[in-house]
């Protein structure tokens, strides 16, 4: 987590103060901590506003911090987004907009475009999140329903210089996907947004359907001159966190194997695949001899079919636990680096060889809980949840499967 701490990664990326004004804006789970890092080392005057999820605010001196709804947007986020647009509108070429983005920013910058209402956008967001659509697809739709995203914030700030500092929570670290790219030209189209909804079986509200059919609602495309002075610097990524974890493993005499920083797919399937790899290490020394740790990041998805309490990390971990079936010498941790797994209060969970036995002793049925998307309930009963509270950064999911030596029982 230290590798993605805003106090560490923001200061080296800051520009020199401009000749004109400096306006700081931003959104996401790390935005307030990023704003505090800017204030700690900025030498000139500044003002601004950032919006964060409820519970992610920190004290700042000059940059206002507003809390809004996440992952479903609310009126507070919509109001903050409109205020941010007002702050950057009317600036001149000597002014600087410093935009601080991190995961969660897309839901928080919830200013609907055109005739789309906040209620319609909330309903659509819920349906998309339950559909199992990957985050890139969700953000394709969000960009085309927003007055801020998809390059519209940079267009509003033109001709000022716009520098975005981003902590990436998306596979591939694409600036157009991080918080739906409010200062980046949109490579997708209205037709792409409609295709996402069709592919995932989501029927949009009438106002949304009309908006997505209106050619005038297209977002700024690559080459739009209003974005000529917009630049993005990605200051922390999932790979940074995985590399730091790998370094810690080596210091402990454990061989790290980084499987990737952009692993996607159904959480339970990814979890079961990781179990198979861990068993291969334990039995055959492939892809690494124990003691070793399999590290991975990315963002899995959950297609909700039940009515339980879940989260993609705990659901993935339950898939791993079922795949391991109590195999000795293997432990695993899966957690979201922002400290919040889905909409629950835990970051994720940890399993040991006896975790499912403890859950069964507490009256849980692991297979039934997985079918009901209730991994949270199972791990709560087993005393296996990991609770950190908001970490004030976000570089996506973190997964570690620790395989001990052949003589180890846990």
C-alpha positions, 0 to 999 in steps of 0.5 A, a space after each residue: 500500500 505504501 507504493 501507492 500512497 498519495 503522499 509518496 507518488 503525487 509530489 514528484 509529479 507536480 509541475 511548476 506553479 503557473 503564471 496565472 491561477 491554479 485550480 485543483 479539482 478531482 474525484 475518486 477514493 484517493 482524491 482528498 489524500 491527493 489534494 492534501 499531498 498537493 497542499 503540503 508542497 505547493 509553493 503558490 496560491 491555489 483553490 479548488 474542490 475534490 469529491 470523494 466517497 462517503 468516509 474518504 475525506 481528510 482535512 485540507 486547508 485550501 481545497 474543498 472536499 465534498 463527499 458523494 455516493 459510490 458506486 451508485 451516484 447521488 445528488 451530492 456527487 452531481 452537485 460537486 461535478 457541476 461546481 467543478 465545471 464552474 470552477 474551470 470555466 472561463 480560465 485563461 491560457 496562463 492558468 493551470 487546472 490540476 486534476 486529481 483522479 483515482 478509482 471511484 471518480 466515474 461514479 462521483 462525477 455524476 453530472 448527467 448530460 442532456 435530459 438524462 436525470 440522476 434517477 435514470 443514471 442511478 438505475 442504469 448504474 445498478 443494472 450495469 453493476 449487476 450484469 457482470 460488465 467489465 469496468 471498461 464497458 461500464 465506463 463507455 456508457 458513463 462517458 456518454 451520459 455525463 456532462 463532465 467525463 469523456 474529455 468534457 472537463 478539459 473542453 470546459 477548461 480550454 484554453 487553460 493548461 490541464 494536468 491530470 495526475 491519476 492513480 490507476 485502478 483499471 486494467 491496462 492503466 488507460 487514462 481514458 478509462 480511469 474515472 471515465 477520462 474527464 480530461 482525455 479524448 474519448 476513443 469510444 462512440 455512442 454506438 459503442 455505448 449502445 452495444 454495451 447495453 445490448 451485449 449485457 442485456 441492460 434495457 436503459 430508461 427512455 431518456 437514456 435511450 434517447 440521449 444515446 441515439 442523439 448524434 449531438 451527444 457525442 463526446 470529444 474525440 481524439 484530435 479535438 483542439 479543445 484538448 490540445 493542452 491536456 496532459 495525463 500522468 499516471 502516478 501509481 498503478 497496480 503493478 507498482 503495488 505488486 512489485 512492492 509486494 514481490 520485493 517484500 516476499 523476496 526479503 522474507 525468502 519467498 519466491 514471488 510470481 507476478 501473474 499479471 496486473 490486469 486479470 479480469 473475468 468472473 471472480 469465482 472462475 479466477 479464484 478457482 484458476 488460482 487454486 489450480 496454480 497453487 496446487 501445481 506449485 505445492 505438488 510439482 513445483 510449477 510454476 515455482 517451488 515452494 515457498 512461493 507466493 502467486 501475486 496478481 491484480 486487476 478487476 474481476 466481475 460478479 454476475 449477481 444471481 443470488 441475494 447474498 452479501 458479496 464483493 468480487 474479492 470475497 467471491 473470488 476467494 471463495 472460489 479459491 477455497 473451494 478449489 483448494 478444498 483444505 489443501 495443507 500449506 496454502 493460504 490466500 488473501 484477496 482484497 481491494 486496495 481501497 479498503 472496500 470490497 464492493 459495497 461492504 465494510 471489509 476490504 476482502 478476506 483471508 483463507 487458511 486450510 481450515 477456513 471452510 471447516 470453520 465456516 461449516 462448523 458455523 452452519 454455512 454451506 460454501 457451495 450454496 453461499 457461492 451460488 447465492 453470492 454470499 461469500 461475505 456471510 460465509 467469511 464473516 461466520 469463519 472470522 476471516 474478513 479483512 477490515 481496514 477502513 478506507 485506505 485513501 488510495 486505490 490500485 485495484 484488487 490485490 491477490 496473494 496465494 502463499 504456498 508453503 513448503 511440503 512439510 508445512 501444514 499451514 
